[in-house]
């Protein structure tokens, strides 16, 4: 969860927020960096951007279960 697009495990939450936002997400990342772009695109998850994969996966499972 400490590298944005190359973590070699799951694509981090900020990285996914950027990626799923398409060209605008990548443009935002170029302007303000990955951490800030991710926080702006997905503020409810920015507390997870430097956590473990396990904690991030548990958060994602909870969010998906709500849908």
C-alpha positions as CSV (number, residue, x, y, z in Angstrom):
1,X,0.0,0.0,0.0
2,X,3.0,2.3,0.0
3,X,3.5,2.4,-3.7
4,X,0.7,3.6,-5.9
5,X,0.8,1.7,-9.2
6,X,3.5,-0.9,-8.7
7,X,3.0,-2.5,-5.3
8,X,3.2,-6.0,-6.7
9,X,0.2,-7.1,-4.7
10,X,-3.1,-5.4,-5.0
11,X,-3.4,-2.1,-6.7
12,X,-3.6,0.3,-3.8
13,X,-6.8,2.2,-3.1
14,X,-5.4,5.5,-4.2
15,X,-4.0,4.0,-7.3
16,X,-7.4,2.5,-8.2
17,X,-9.1,5.8,-7.6
18,X,-6.7,7.4,-10.0
19,X,-6.9,4.6,-12.5
20,X,-10.7,4.3,-12.5
21,X,-11.0,8.1,-13.0
22,X,-9.3,7.7,-16.3
23,X,-7.3,10.4,-18.0
24,X,-8.6,13.0,-15.6
25,X,-7.3,11.0,-12.6
26,X,-3.9,10.5,-14.2
27,X,-3.8,14.3,-15.0
28,X,-4.6,15.1,-11.4
29,X,-1.9,12.7,-10.2
30,X,0.7,14.4,-12.5
31,X,-0.3,17.8,-11.1
32,X,-0.4,17.1,-7.4
33,X,1.1,13.6,-6.8
34,X,-0.5,10.2,-6.1
35,X,-1.3,10.7,-2.4
36,X,-3.1,14.0,-2.9
37,X,-4.9,12.9,-6.1
38,X,-6.1,9.7,-4.3
39,X,-7.3,11.7,-1.3
40,X,-9.2,14.2,-3.5
41,X,-10.8,11.4,-5.6
42,X,-11.6,9.1,-2.6
43,X,-11.5,11.1,0.6
44,X,-13.3,8.4,2.6
45,X,-10.4,6.0,2.1
46,X,-7.4,8.3,2.5
47,X,-6.7,6.9,6.0
48,X,-5.9,3.5,4.2
49,X,-3.3,4.8,1.7
50,X,-0.4,3.7,3.9
51,X,-1.8,0.7,5.7
52,X,-1.4,-3.0,5.2
53,X,-2.9,-5.0,2.4
54,X,-4.9,-6.9,4.9
55,X,-6.5,-3.8,6.4
56,X,-7.2,-2.4,2.9
57,X,-8.8,-5.6,1.8
58,X,-11.0,-5.7,4.9
59,X,-12.1,-2.1,4.2
60,X,-12.9,-3.0,0.6
61,X,-14.9,-6.0,1.6
62,X,-16.9,-3.9,4.0
63,X,-17.6,-1.3,1.3
64,X,-18.6,-3.9,-1.2
65,X,-20.9,-5.7,1.3
66,X,-22.8,-2.4,1.7
67,X,-23.6,-2.3,-2.0
